[in-house]
Amino acid sequence: MVKKAARKYAIDKVYRDKAYDNRNNFNILGKIKAKPAIIVRKNRSKRS
């Protein structure tokens, strides 16, 4: 959804809840140079 919107609009920041806390989403935001505003889960992995 974000990649499709980024083709038409300049996206600076993306707000999501804990369901979107995964590496793939953070990688996509990094590619389009958007700042993530995603709440991370308590039991998340510390790996990057």
C-alpha positions in Angstrom: 0.0 0.0 0.0 2.8 2.4 0.9 4.8 1.6 -2.2 1.8 2.3 -4.4 1.1 5.6 -2.7 4.7 6.6 -2.9 4.6 6.5 -6.7 2.0 9.3 -6.7 2.7 11.3 -3.5 5.7 12.4 -1.5 5.5 10.5 1.8 7.4 11.9 4.8 6.1 9.8 7.7 4.0 6.7 8.0 1.8 6.0 11.1 0.9 2.4 11.8 0.1 0.2 14.8 1.9 -2.8 16.2 0.6 -5.1 13.4 2.9 -3.5 11.0 6.0 -3.9 13.1 8.1 -6.1 10.9 11.4 -5.9 9.0 9.8 -5.8 5.6 7.7 -2.7 6.4 10.8 -0.9 7.9 12.8 -1.8 4.8 10.1 -0.4 2.4 10.0 2.9 4.4 13.8 3.1 4.2 13.7 2.7 0.4 11.2 5.5 0.0 13.0 7.6 2.6 10.0 7.9 4.9 10.2 8.1 8.7 8.4 5.3 10.4 6.0 6.1 13.2 5.2 2.5 14.1 4.7 1.3 17.6 7.1 -1.6 18.2 6.0 -4.7 20.1 7.4 -5.5 23.5 8.6 -8.9 22.4 10.3 -7.7 19.2 13.7 -9.1 18.0 16.7 -6.9 18.7 18.3 -7.9 15.3 18.4 -5.4 12.5 
